[in-house]
Amino acid sequence: MNYKLHELPKMNIEELQARDTLNCLLHSVLFHRQLGAVFPQEENLMDELGINLSFTKVGSDDSETHKRVKKGVDGFCSTLQKVKYDQKINKCFSVTLRLLHNTGAHSTEWERWVIPLQLQSMGSKSDLQATLLKSLNYISKSTDTAILEGYVPVNDGSHFEFQILHDVGGTTIMETVGNLLSYLTYR
């Protein structure tokens, strides 16, 4: 496959921080890759994680993109809860976001984002905040790189979609598929 791979820094998190951490990162990537009109919504992690950090969600809570991301994150967290405590602490899990260009005859992956998560019994909020800031900065800068290098698919009226997969205990599960709008509006 001929796609651009982005692997974010490993997030050292407590299990209870997984949902908000993944929401922050997945929504941030999708916001920067949203193909079409975007109706952003600010989300603050101070309320959920006690971290002074805001990110932009794509669409309102009832938007299709938000529902698909929620389904993917909920699936990861649900699967993670089923793993025995001693089998998940200090183990690395991952969530992958695949961006696809579907021409009808076939789908071509053009970008893949890997989010490694290291579960710990006691995580540091300041370390998590620093890693999230570093990741958000990378996501933002990669938008310019994608445009300059020209690997974003050309708007030809075809269909764009995303997939959220997660790896828990060596088993990869495709949790959700959603659509990105089919025209580009990069500024």
Steps between C-alpha positions, in 0.01 A plus 500: 500500500607853427386706798653748741554350846484722809585343835431728793710486818405230747241624750560387858148497639279352766212291368248769596687753282477289182160625381580872524853459367376311193213744442747789507741343251250342260287814478812712449621289207153493344460877548823559308405247232128577473416525134232762469318745720592466867285595795753490784422473868753573774553235767698562818686215670512687831152371578574136420873447565593798715735614222498859378463424130233556237454334161258534211239235436359453152132589511248496781436204728228378265712521181577178313878544541466548876278190528752289304793618712301436817414149381868425426623638834220328694588171328867533598413586862247218521751246368766635736270454802471129417878448527618388844675772701837323521496439123454866407710707743832600341388350169477698178177514302423704192222670312539556126315748283505421127400763242375350173417631153222288348454532124221242486715227344746490790614682815849642534643584839675837486582556866529293818524635855619270780438597864699279741370485857704375795271423793628580847345472843598859589558743214641851517258770382788733411669229288171421325437869434850545354461194275154613385635847418787347303255276311256784426786713371612214272144448371471870416839519327433183300207674328739745334734215408214302346405792280860585402591138423173453314403162640146610587268354233371739237136599513348300216151457642587160647435373850730542803470298818680420822538183705583469867677178600636397836751243616439351842701193590634445147156487337411783262132590489343736247252685714346761273495650153392857430492738208693818440335749269599466135654837424807682629493834675854542633584862574 
